[in-house]
Amino acid sequence: MSESSEEYNQEPAAEYAPEPETGHGFPMDAFIPLVLLSISIIVLLGWQVSNYSTQKTQLESLLKNQATAVTQSQQAQGAVTKLVSDLAEAAQTDDTAKAIVNAYAKYFRTSPPATPAASP
């Protein structure tokens, strides 16, 4: 009977033995997704910073160009104002200038001025 009881008390087979512990606080299976997630977040933040710096540069350039355009339009408006005032002065003594003023006066009289909508 001692022989048969020894047969039942043998060491468990290797296929049923528990896996040895790795010594880490978490299983290695969770490490790879965490690394991939971290890399993805770093890449996303890098892309956002790159986008921000590109947009900031473009906006600064647009503001600079806008200031130049405003200056040019003010110069053009000053030149047109001077031309109109010179034409108005010349129309008092010159018949050709008077004809030009009358032609433009007819043009502007045919198109009624814009009126604001009535408020309730």
C-alpha positions as CSV (number, residue, x, y, z in Angstrom):
1,M,0.0,0.0,0.0
2,S,2.9,2.3,0.5
3,E,3.8,2.0,-3.2
4,S,0.3,3.0,-4.4
5,S,0.1,6.0,-2.1
6,E,3.4,7.3,-3.4
7,E,2.0,7.2,-6.9
8,Y,-0.7,9.6,-5.9
9,N,1.6,12.0,-4.0
10,Q,4.0,12.7,-6.8
11,E,5.0,16.2,-7.8
12,P,2.6,17.9,-10.2
13,A,3.5,17.7,-13.9
14,A,5.4,20.7,-15.4
15,E,2.3,21.6,-17.5
16,Y,0.3,22.2,-14.3
17,A,3.0,24.1,-12.5
18,P,2.4,27.8,-11.8
19,E,4.5,30.4,-13.8
20,P,7.4,31.9,-12.0
21,E,6.9,35.5,-11.0
22,T,8.7,38.2,-12.9
23,G,9.4,40.3,-9.8
24,H,7.6,43.4,-11.3
25,G,4.6,45.1,-9.7
26,F,2.5,44.6,-12.9
27,P,2.5,41.9,-15.5
28,M,4.7,42.5,-18.6
29,D,1.6,42.3,-20.8
30,A,0.5,45.8,-19.6
31,F,3.9,47.4,-20.3
32,I,3.6,47.4,-24.1
33,P,0.2,49.2,-24.4
34,L,1.4,51.8,-21.9
35,V,4.5,52.5,-23.9
36,L,2.5,52.8,-27.1
37,L,0.0,55.1,-25.4
38,S,2.8,57.3,-24.1
39,I,4.5,57.5,-27.5
40,S,1.2,58.4,-29.1
41,I,0.6,61.2,-26.6
42,I,4.1,62.5,-27.1
43,V,3.7,62.5,-30.9
44,L,0.3,64.2,-30.6
45,L,1.7,66.9,-28.3
46,G,4.7,67.5,-30.7
47,W,2.3,67.8,-33.6
48,Q,0.2,70.3,-31.7
49,V,3.2,72.4,-30.8
50,S,4.4,72.4,-34.4
51,N,1.0,73.4,-35.6
52,Y,0.8,76.2,-33.1
53,S,4.2,77.7,-34.0
54,T,3.4,77.5,-37.8
55,Q,0.0,79.3,-37.2
56,K,1.6,81.9,-35.0
57,T,4.2,82.7,-37.7
58,Q,1.6,83.0,-40.3
59,L,-0.6,85.3,-38.2
60,E,2.3,87.6,-37.4
61,S,3.1,87.7,-41.2
62,L,-0.5,88.6,-42.0
63,L,-0.6,91.3,-39.3
64,K,2.5,92.8,-40.8
65,N,1.1,92.7,-44.3
66,Q,-2.2,94.2,-43.1
67,A,-0.4,97.1,-41.6
68,T,1.4,97.7,-45.0
69,A,-1.9,97.5,-46.8
70,V,-3.6,100.0,-44.5
71,T,-0.7,102.4,-45.0
72,Q,-1.0,102.0,-48.8
73,S,-4.8,102.5,-48.8
74,Q,-4.4,105.7,-46.6
75,Q,-1.9,107.0,-49.1
76,A,-4.2,106.2,-52.0
77,Q,-7.2,107.8,-50.2
78,G,-5.1,111.0,-49.6
79,A,-4.2,111.1,-53.3
80,V,-7.8,110.7,-54.4
81,T,-9.0,113.3,-51.9
82,K,-6.3,115.7,-53.2
83,L,-7.4,115.0,-56.8
84,V,-11.1,115.6,-56.1
85,S,-10.4,118.8,-54.2
86,D,-8.1,120.1,-57.0
87,L,-10.8,119.2,-59.6
88,A,-13.5,121.0,-57.5
89,E,-11.3,124.1,-57.4
90,A,-10.5,123.9,-61.1
91,A,-14.3,123.5,-62.0
92,Q,-14.9,127.0,-60.7
93,T,-12.7,128.5,-63.5
94,D,-12.2,125.8,-66.1
95,D,-15.0,124.6,-68.4
96,T,-13.5,121.1,-69.0
97,A,-13.2,120.5,-65.2
98,K,-16.8,121.7,-64.8
99,A,-18.0,119.2,-67.4
100,I,-16.2,116.4,-65.6
101,V,-17.7,117.4,-62.3
102,N,-21.2,117.6,-63.8
103,A,-20.8,114.2,-65.5
104,Y,-19.8,112.5,-62.2
105,A,-22.6,114.5,-60.4
106,K,-25.2,113.0,-62.7
107,Y,-23.7,109.5,-62.1
108,F,-23.9,109.8,-58.4
109,R,-27.4,111.3,-58.4
110,T,-28.8,108.4,-60.3
111,S,-27.8,105.9,-57.6
112,P,-29.6,106.7,-54.4
113,P,-27.6,106.8,-51.2
114,A,-27.9,103.8,-48.9
115,T,-30.3,104.4,-46.1
116,P,-30.2,102.6,-42.8
117,A,-33.1,100.3,-41.9
118,A,-35.7,101.9,-39.7
119,S,-35.4,100.7,-36.1
120,P,-38.6,99.7,-34.3
